[in-house]
Amino acid sequence: MLVKMTSKRQVTFPKAVVEKLHLKAGDSLAVQETEDGILIRPHRFEVSRLAPLREKISQDLPAPNFDTIRHASLDPRLRD
């Protein structure tokens, strides 16, 4: 799949990619340089970044189901 960068450094992704990844205008994309080229992926929250909050959360609460949270974040009905 090829995409073209404009003079303003903008890239248009094919509709199939946008729909498959449930992307919408304003979403953040993480760009990472790799040995093979450039890796672009949707920027979602990282569980490891929640660790500093562990002490602030009541231990009586049930553990969150992160798979459910991740899939809910992909539901287009829950977007603005």
N, CA, C and O atoms as a printed pandas DataFrame, in Angstrom:
     atom_number atom_name residue_name chain_id  residue_number  x_coord  y_coord  z_coord
0              1         N          MET        A               1    0.847   -1.165    0.000
1              2        CA          MET        A               1    0.000    0.000    0.000
2              3         C          MET        A               1    0.898    1.236    0.000
3              4         O          MET        A               1    1.819    1.343    0.810
4              5         N          LEU        A               2    0.634    2.136   -0.884
5              6        CA          LEU        A               2    1.418    3.359   -0.988
6              7         C          LEU        A               2    0.561    4.556   -0.615
7              8         O          LEU        A               2   -0.621    4.616   -0.951
8              9         N          VAL        A               3    1.170    5.509    0.083
9             10        CA          VAL        A               3    0.540    6.797    0.354
10            11         C          VAL        A               3    1.539    7.872   -0.064
11            12         O          VAL        A               3    2.740    7.614   -0.142
12            13         N          LYS        A               4    1.046    9.059   -0.328
13            14        CA          LYS        A               4    1.897   10.130   -0.817
14            15         C          LYS        A               4    1.891   11.275    0.193
15            16         O          LYS        A               4    0.836   11.644    0.708
16            17         N          MET        A               5    3.067   11.836    0.475
17            18        CA          MET        A               5    3.160   12.971    1.385
18            19         C          MET        A               5    3.089   14.262    0.563
19            20         O          MET        A               5    3.743   14.386   -0.472
20            21         N          THR        A               6    2.290   15.213    1.036
21            22        CA          THR        A               6    2.145   16.487    0.344
22            23         C          THR        A               6    3.291   17.426    0.722
23            24         O          THR        A               6    4.126   17.092    1.563
24            25         N          SER        A               7    3.322   18.593    0.099
25            26        CA          SER        A               7    4.352   19.588    0.409
26            27         C          SER        A               7    4.228   20.107    1.838
27            28         O          SER        A               7    5.179   20.665    2.385
28            29         N          LYS        A               8    3.062   19.925    2.436
29            30        CA          LYS        A               8    2.840   20.342    3.827
30            31         C          LYS        A               8    3.074   19.180    4.800
31            32         O          LYS        A               8    2.672   19.246    5.961
32            33         N          ARG        A               9    3.726   18.116    4.317
33            34        CA          ARG        A               9    4.057   16.919    5.113
34            35         C          ARG        A               9    2.805   16.200    5.617
35            36         O          ARG        A               9    2.835   15.594    6.688
36            37         N          GLN        A              10    1.731   16.258    4.878
37            38        CA          GLN        A              10    0.493   15.569    5.241
38            39         C          GLN        A              10    0.357   14.288    4.433
39            40         O          GLN        A              10    0.746   14.223    3.267
40            41         N          VAL        A              11   -0.210   13.260    5.086
41            42        CA          VAL        A              11   -0.418   11.974    4.443
42            43         C          VAL        A              11   -1.884   11.603    4.593
43            44         O          VAL        A              11   -2.465   11.777    5.664
44            45         N          THR        A              12   -2.482   11.094    3.531
45            46        CA          THR        A              12   -3.858   10.616    3.582
46            47         C          THR        A              12   -3.831    9.097    3.608
47            48         O          THR        A              12   -3.263    8.454    2.725
48            49         N          PHE        A              13   -4.462    8.528    4.651
49            50        CA          PHE        A              13   -4.510    7.075    4.770
50            51         C          PHE        A              13   -5.715    6.539    4.013
51            52         O          PHE        A              13   -6.759    7.191    3.973
52            53         N          PRO        A              14   -5.588    5.367    3.416
53            54        CA          PRO        A              14   -6.720    4.766    2.716
54            55         C          PRO        A              14   -7.901    4.527    3.664
55            56         O          PRO        A              14   -7.714    4.234    4.845
56            57         N          LYS        A              15   -9.095    4.655    3.136
57            58        CA          LYS        A              15  -10.319    4.504    3.924
58            59         C          LYS        A              15  -10.348    3.157    4.660
59            60         O          LYS        A              15  -10.770    3.095    5.814
60            61         N          ALA        A              16   -9.906    2.087    4.005
61            62        CA          ALA        A              16   -9.934    0.755    4.632
62            63         C          ALA        A              16   -9.081    0.714    5.895
63            64         O          ALA        A              16   -9.457    0.073    6.876
64            65         N          VAL        A              17   -7.926    1.397    5.877
65            66        CA          VAL        A              17   -7.048    1.432    7.052
66            67         C          VAL        A              17   -7.712    2.218    8.179
67            68         O          VAL        A              17   -7.715    1.778    9.329
68            69         N          VAL        A              18   -8.267    3.363    7.854
69            70        CA          VAL        A              18   -8.919    4.210    8.849
70            71         C          VAL        A              18  -10.084    3.471    9.503
71            72         O          VAL        A              18  -10.260    3.529   10.720
72            73         N          GLU        A              19  -10.869    2.780    8.694
73            74        CA          GLU        A              19  -12.013    2.042    9.240
74            75         C          GLU        A              19  -11.566    0.845   10.082
75            76         O          GLU        A              19  -12.139    0.585   11.140
76            77         N          LYS        A              20  -10.563    0.128    9.627
77            78        CA          LYS        A              20  -10.103   -1.052   10.356
78            79         C          LYS        A              20   -9.551   -0.674   11.730
79            80         O          LYS        A              20   -9.750   -1.408   12.698
80            81         N          LEU        A              21   -8.860    0.463   11.823
81            82        CA          LEU        A              21   -8.263    0.909   13.084
82            83         C          LEU        A              21   -9.190    1.822   13.880
83            84         O          LEU        A              21   -8.819    2.302   14.950
84            85         N          HIS        A              22  -10.395    2.063   13.363
85            86        CA          HIS        A              22  -11.390    2.901   14.031
86            87         C          HIS        A              22  -10.823    4.298   14.334
87            88         O          HIS        A              22  -10.986    4.818   15.438
88            89         N          LEU        A              23  -10.161    4.887   13.346
89            90        CA          LEU        A              23   -9.586    6.214   13.510
90            91         C          LEU        A              23  -10.589    7.281   13.104
91            92         O          LEU        A              23  -11.476    7.051   12.282
92            93         N          LYS        A              24  -10.423    8.456   13.706
93            94        CA          LYS        A              24  -11.247    9.597   13.313
94            95         C          LYS        A              24  -10.391   10.851   13.381
95            96         O          LYS        A              24   -9.307   10.830   13.963
96            97         N          ALA        A              25  -10.858   11.926   12.801
97            98        CA          ALA        A              25  -10.121   13.187   12.802
98            99         C          ALA        A              25   -9.800   13.588   14.241
99           100         O          ALA        A              25  -10.662   13.534   15.118
100          101         N          GLY        A              26   -8.569   13.983   14.468
101          102        CA          GLY        A              26   -8.147   14.415   15.798
102          103         C          GLY        A              26   -7.485   13.317   16.624
103          104         O          GLY        A              26   -6.888   13.613   17.658
104          105         N          ASP        A              27   -7.574   12.049   16.193
105          106        CA          ASP        A              27   -6.915   10.968   16.916
106          107         C          ASP        A              27   -5.394   11.144   16.842
107          108         O          ASP        A              27   -4.864   11.680   15.868
108          109         N          SER        A              28   -4.714   10.687   17.877
109          110        CA          SER        A              28   -3.254   10.741   17.904
110          111         C          SER        A              28   -2.681    9.441   17.357
111          112         O          SER        A              28   -3.191    8.353   17.627
112          113         N          LEU        A              29   -1.616    9.577   16.587
113          114        CA          LEU        A              29   -0.918    8.417   16.045
114          115         C          LEU        A              29    0.526    8.446   16.545
115          116         O          LEU        A              29    1.184    9.486   16.499
116          117         N          ALA        A              30    1.010    7.312   17.019
117          118        CA          ALA        A              30    2.397    7.202   17.462
118          119         C          ALA        A              30    3.252    6.847   16.250
119          120         O          ALA        A              30    2.930    5.916   15.513
120          121         N          VAL        A              31    4.335    7.581   16.043
121          122        CA          VAL        A              31    5.245    7.349   14.921
122          123         C          VAL        A              31    6.585    6.934   15.504
123          124         O          VAL        A              31    7.145    7.626   16.354
124          125         N          GLN        A              32    7.094    5.801   15.040
125          126        CA          GLN        A              32    8.345    5.273   15.577
126          127         C          GLN        A              32    9.255    4.856   14.429
127          128         O          GLN        A              32    8.827    4.171   13.500
128          129         N          GLU        A              33   10.504    5.275   14.502
129          130        CA          GLU        A              33   11.488    4.863   13.499
130          131         C          GLU        A              33   12.006    3.483   13.886
131          132         O          GLU        A              33   12.380    3.253   15.036
132          133         N          THR        A              34   12.025    2.566   12.920
133          134        CA          THR        A              34   12.525    1.212   13.154
134          135         C          THR        A              34   13.621    0.902   12.132
135          136         O          THR        A              34   13.884    1.697   11.230
136          137         N          GLU        A              35   14.248   -0.248   12.282
137          138        CA          GLU        A              35   15.280   -0.651   11.315
138          139         C          GLU        A              35   14.690   -0.836    9.927
139          140         O          GLU        A              35   15.372   -0.630    8.923
140          141         N          ASP        A              36   13.405   -1.231    9.868
141          142        CA          ASP        A              36   12.756   -1.496    8.587
142          143         C          ASP        A              36   12.085   -0.269    7.984
143          144         O          ASP        A              36   11.649   -0.316    6.833
144          145         N          GLY        A              37   11.990    0.827    8.733
145          146        CA          GLY        A              37   11.318    2.013    8.229
146          147         C          GLY        A              37   10.561    2.723    9.329
147          148         O          GLY        A              37   11.081    2.898   10.431
148          149         N          ILE        A              38    9.341    3.131    9.041
149          150        CA          ILE        A              38    8.526    3.888    9.977
150          151         C          ILE        A              38    7.325    3.042   10.399
151          152         O          ILE        A              38    6.645    2.447    9.563
152          153         N          LEU        A              39    7.078    2.997   11.702
153          154        CA          LEU        A              39    5.921    2.301   12.250
154          155         C          LEU        A              39    4.936    3.350   12.738
155          156         O          LEU        A              39    5.283    4.199   13.559
156          157         N          ILE        A              40    3.711    3.294   12.236
157          158        CA          ILE        A              40    2.661    4.232   12.643
158          159         C          ILE        A              40    1.528    3.414   13.244
159          160         O          ILE        A              40    1.045    2.466   12.624
160          161         N          ARG        A              41    1.101    3.781   14.457
161          162        CA          ARG        A              41    0.001    3.058   15.100
162          163         C          ARG        A              41   -0.829    4.019   15.937
163          164         O          ARG        A              41   -0.334    5.063   16.363
164          165         N          PRO        A              42   -2.083    3.672   16.173
165          166        CA          PRO        A              42   -2.917    4.526   17.013
166          167         C          PRO        A              42   -2.302    4.636   18.401
167          168         O          PRO        A              42   -1.780    3.659   18.938
168          169         N          HIS        A              43   -2.367    5.827   18.974
169          170        CA          HIS        A              43   -1.839    6.027   20.325
170          171         C          HIS        A              43   -2.970    5.798   21.323
171          172         O          HIS        A              43   -3.902    6.595   21.424
172          173         N          ARG        A              44   -2.867    4.705   22.047
173          174        CA          ARG        A              44   -3.837    4.367   23.080
174          175         C          ARG        A              44   -3.109    4.443   24.420
175          176         O          ARG        A              44   -1.879    4.490   24.450
176          177         N          PHE        A              45   -3.835    4.456   25.503
177          178        CA          PHE        A              45   -3.162    4.547   26.797
178          179         C          PHE        A              45   -2.384    3.267   27.080
179          180         O          PHE        A              45   -2.751    2.185   26.621
180          181         N          GLU        A              46   -1.307    3.408   27.844
181          182        CA          GLU        A              46   -0.460    2.274   28.195
182          183         C          GLU        A              46   -0.694    1.916   29.657
183          184         O          GLU        A              46   -0.630    2.781   30.530
184          185         N          VAL        A              47   -0.963    0.655   29.921
185          186        CA          VAL        A              47   -1.251    0.186   31.273
186          187         C          VAL        A              47   -0.104    0.525   32.220
187          188         O          VAL        A              47   -0.343    0.878   33.375
188          189         N          SER        A              48    1.136    0.424   31.747
189          190        CA          SER        A              48    2.294    0.677   32.615
190          191         C          SER        A              48    2.321    2.110   33.137
191          192         O          SER        A              48    2.899    2.367   34.193
192          193         N          ARG        A              49    1.707    3.042   32.419
193          194        CA          ARG        A              49    1.685    4.436   32.858
194          195         C          ARG        A              49    0.705    4.659   34.003
195          196         O          ARG        A              49    0.706    5.723   34.623
196          197         N          LEU        A              50   -0.133    3.662   34.286
197          198        CA          LEU        A              50   -1.081    3.782   35.387
198          199         C          LEU        A              50   -0.450    3.408   36.727
199          200         O          LEU        A              50   -1.048    3.669   37.771
200          201         N          ALA        A              51    0.727    2.810   36.729
201          202        CA          ALA        A              51    1.369    2.326   37.952
202          203         C          ALA        A              51    1.484    3.395   39.043
203          204         O          ALA        A              51    1.227    3.067   40.202
204          205         N          PRO        A              52    1.851    4.646   38.757
205          206        CA          PRO        A              52    1.945    5.652   39.826
206          207         C          PRO        A              52    0.606    5.919   40.525
207          208         O          PRO        A              52    0.589    6.446   41.638
208          209         N          LEU        A              53   -0.493    5.569   39.897
209          210        CA          LEU        A              53   -1.815    5.809   40.495
210          211         C          LEU        A              53   -2.239    4.680   41.427
211          212         O          LEU        A              53   -3.226    4.810   42.152
212          213         N          ARG        A              54   -1.503    3.580   41.410
213          214        CA          ARG        A              54   -1.889    2.393   42.172
214          215         C          ARG        A              54   -2.148    2.707   43.643
215          216         O          ARG        A              54   -3.109    2.201   44.223
216          217         N          GLU        A              55   -1.299    3.540   44.254
217          218        CA          GLU        A              55   -1.440    3.868   45.668
218          219         C          GLU        A              55   -2.679    4.715   45.944
219          220         O          GLU        A              55   -3.166    4.746   47.074
220          221         N          LYS        A              56   -3.183    5.388   44.947
221          222        CA          LYS        A              56   -4.322    6.291   45.126
222          223         C          LYS        A              56   -5.663    5.598   44.914
223          224         O          LYS        A              56   -6.710    6.193   45.168
224          225         N          ILE        A              57   -5.646    4.357   44.454
225          226        CA          ILE        A              57   -6.879    3.628   44.167
226          227         C          ILE        A              57   -7.192    2.695   45.327
227          228         O          ILE        A              57   -6.319    1.968   45.802
228          229         N          SER        A              58   -8.429    2.719   45.774
229          230        CA          SER        A              58   -8.851    1.857   46.877
230          231         C          SER        A              58   -8.642    0.387   46.520
231          232         O          SER        A              58   -8.998   -0.047   45.425
232          233         N          GLN        A              59   -8.071   -0.365   47.436
233          234        CA          GLN        A              59   -7.814   -1.787   47.208
234          235         C          GLN        A              59   -9.101   -2.608   47.227
235          236         O          GLN        A              59   -9.090   -3.778   46.844
236          237         N          ASP        A              60  -10.215   -2.008   47.670
237          238        CA          ASP        A              60  -11.500   -2.710   47.727
238          239         C          ASP        A              60  -12.166   -2.817   46.354
239          240         O          ASP        A              60  -13.090   -3.609   46.171
240          241         N          LEU        A              61  -11.703   -2.029   45.402
241          242        CA          LEU        A              61  -12.297   -2.048   44.067
242          243         C          LEU        A              61  -11.858   -3.290   43.299
243          244         O          LEU        A              61  -10.729   -3.750   43.473
244          245         N          PRO        A              62  -12.732   -3.845   42.450
245          246        CA          PRO        A              62  -12.309   -4.986   41.630
246          247         C          PRO        A              62  -11.277   -4.529   40.592
247          248         O          PRO        A              62  -11.264   -3.368   40.184
248          249         N          ALA        A              63  -10.426   -5.448   40.180
249          250        CA          ALA        A              63   -9.413   -5.126   39.170
250          251         C          ALA        A              63  -10.103   -4.787   37.849
251          252         O          ALA        A              63  -11.069   -5.450   37.470
252          253         N          PRO        A              64   -9.617   -3.763   37.147
253          254        CA          PRO        A              64  -10.229   -3.407   35.859
254          255         C          PRO        A              64   -9.923   -4.460   34.799
255          256         O          PRO        A              64   -8.870   -5.097   34.825
256          257         N          ASN        A              65  -10.850   -4.633   33.876
257          258        CA          ASN        A              65  -10.654   -5.541   32.746
258          259         C          ASN        A              65  -10.165   -4.689   31.573
259          260         O          ASN        A              65  -10.964   -4.061   30.877
260          261         N          PHE        A              66   -8.850   -4.672   31.362
261          262        CA          PHE        A              66   -8.266   -3.787   30.354
262          263         C          PHE        A              66   -8.661   -4.177   28.930
263          264         O          PHE        A              66   -8.731   -3.315   28.054
264          265         N          ASP        A              67   -8.916   -5.446   28.693
265          266        CA          ASP        A              67   -9.367   -5.847   27.351
266          267         C          ASP        A              67  -10.718   -5.216   27.036
267          268         O          ASP        A              67  -10.940   -4.741   25.923
268          269         N          THR        A              68  -11.619   -5.211   28.014
269          270        CA          THR        A              68  -12.929   -4.586   27.822
270          271         C          THR        A              68  -12.778   -3.093   27.573
271          272         O          THR        A              68  -13.456   -2.528   26.714
272          273         N          ILE        A              69  -11.892   -2.457   28.324
273          274        CA          ILE        A              69  -11.665   -1.014   28.172
274          275         C          ILE        A              69  -11.093   -0.721   26.790
275          276         O          ILE        A              69  -11.533    0.218   26.127
276          277         N          ARG        A              70  -10.111   -1.517   26.346
277          278        CA          ARG        A              70   -9.509   -1.300   25.024
278          279         C          ARG        A              70  -10.542   -1.437   23.914
279          280         O          ARG        A              70  -10.595   -0.607   23.007
280          281         N          HIS        A              71  -11.368   -2.491   23.982
281          282        CA          HIS        A              71  -12.368   -2.702   22.939
282          283         C          HIS        A              71  -13.442   -1.617   22.978
283          284         O          HIS        A              71  -13.941   -1.208   21.930
284          285         N          ALA        A              72  -13.798   -1.152   24.160
285          286        CA          ALA        A              72  -14.783   -0.067   24.260
286          287         C          ALA        A              72  -14.240    1.205   23.623
287          288         O          ALA        A              72  -14.993    1.972   23.023
288          289         N          SER        A              73  -12.918    1.433   23.753
289          290        CA          SER        A              73  -12.345    2.648   23.171
290          291         C          SER        A              73  -12.371    2.621   21.649
291          292         O          SER        A              73  -12.229    3.662   21.008
292          293         N          LEU        A              74  -12.551    1.438   21.064
293          294        CA          LEU        A              74  -12.626    1.312   19.607
294          295         C          LEU        A              74  -14.054    1.444   19.079
295          296         O          LEU        A              74  -14.266    1.543   17.870
296          297         N          ASP        A              75  -15.019    1.446   19.976
297          298        CA          ASP        A              75  -16.427    1.494   19.580
298          299         C          ASP        A              75  -16.755    2.890   19.042
299          300         O          ASP        A              75  -16.748    3.851   19.811
300          301         N          PRO        A              76  -17.039    3.028   17.759
301          302        CA          PRO        A              76  -17.308    4.356   17.181
302          303         C          PRO        A              76  -18.541    5.025   17.785
303          304         O          PRO        A              76  -18.670    6.247   17.711
304          305         N          ARG        A              77  -19.446    4.254   18.378
305          306        CA          ARG        A              77  -20.638    4.851   18.998
306          307         C          ARG        A              77  -20.281    5.646   20.255
307          308         O          ARG        A              77  -21.065    6.479   20.711
308          309         N          LEU        A              78  -19.095    5.386   20.814
309          310        CA          LEU        A              78  -18.684    6.076   22.038
310          311         C          LEU        A              78  -17.812    7.293   21.751
311          312         O          LEU        A              78  -17.327    7.944   22.677
312          313         N          ARG        A              79  -17.613    7.598   20.485
313          314        CA          ARG        A              79  -16.820    8.775   20.109
314          315         C          ARG        A              79  -17.689   10.007   20.150
315          316         O          ARG        A              79  -18.916    9.921   20.202
316          317         N          ASP        A              80  -17.030   11.176   20.126
317          318        CA          ASP        A              80  -17.756   12.462   20.121
318          319         C          ASP        A              80  -18.673   12.567   18.933
319          320         O          ASP        A              80  -19.358   13.577   18.770
